[in-house]
Amino acid sequence: MVIITLFSLFSFPGEDMGFINIPYLDKIAHFTFHCIILVLGTLFRRERRPNHFVKNKAILGMFLFSVAYGIVIETLQFTMPFGRAAEIWDILANLSGALFGVLLIKKYLSLIEK
């Protein structure tokens, strides 16, 4: 999370990847990252406290964390002078990734609980 936060807030020399030309690659990255946050975070909570794990509560908590984290990053990009730009489409990609993560983790947990 620390590394992702740093890459989200600061521009680095030589960062331009002009040789890779995939449309909406940054939105795909936002979607994927927030999906992973939700899935891994929920699994972490399950492993950490297996006797006190409440599936829907853990999923909701991770969903709220993921969405809040994304909004905070975008707000910081808007306010900090480090060459990053905030976009509403990034927040929507974050939200979509977190929602897809909810579907994935619910499906996974339902399969392993049988």
N, C-alpha and C positions, 0 to 999 in steps of 0.2 A: 504494500500500500504506500509505503514511503517513496519508493522508486517511481511508482505511477504518479503520485502527487507531484514529485519534482519534475517529471517529464511533462505533466499537464500545465505546470505554472511557468516554467522557464524555457526560453529558446536557447538552443545550443548551436555553436558554429558547425557548419557542415551538415546540418540537419536536413537540408533539402534533399529529397529523394526523387529528383526529376526523372530518373531512369525507371521508376515504378509509376505507371500511370493507370491506376485503378480508380474509376469514378466512385466517389463517396467512401473512400477507404477510411477516412477518419470517423465517419459515422458507423461503419462496420466495426471499427476498433472500440468505439464507445459502447455499442450494443454488446459485443463479445465480453468486454471487461466487466460490465455490470451484470451480465448473466453469470459470469464466473464468480464475482463477488457474492452473489446470492447463493449459488449452489455450494461453493466451498465454505462460506460462512455458516450456512445451515448445517452442513456436515460437521464442521468444527464444533458447533454448539451441541450437536448430537453426541459426538465423541467425548466432549469435555464433561458433560453431565448426563450420562445415559439414563439414570434413574429419575431425573427431573426434566427430561426432554418432553416438551409439548409441541408437536409438529407444527400446528397452525400458528402458535405463538412465536416460535422460532422463525418461521418463514416470514411472518408479518414484520418481526423485528429486523430481519435482514433486508427485507424490501424497503422499509422506512430508512434504514441506514444507507442503503445504496442510493436511493433517491436524494436523500439529504446530502450525502457526500458529493454527488454529481452537481447539485445546485450550488453547494459551497464552492466547488472548484470553478464552476462557470462564473460565479460572483467574483471570486478572487481574480480570475482572468480579466474580468471587466475593470476591476479597480486597480490592479497592479500594473506597473509600467514595464513589463518584461517581454513585450512583443507577442503576447497571446491575445486572441479575440474570443469573447464570449458569444455563443450562438444558441438561440432557442432550439434549433434543430439538434444540437448536441444533447440538450436536456431531454428532448423527445427520444433520441436514440438511447440515452441512458435508461429512461423509463421503459422503453420497449424491451431492452435487454433484461432489465430486472423482472418484468412481467413474464418474459420467456423463461427466465431462470425459475420463477415460481412454478410454471408448468412442468419444467424438467424435474425439479426436485420433488414435487408432489408425485409425479409418475414414478420416479426412482424409489422413493420411500414406500409407495404403495406396492411396488414389486418385491422389495426386500422384506416387507412386513408380512408377506403371505406365508 
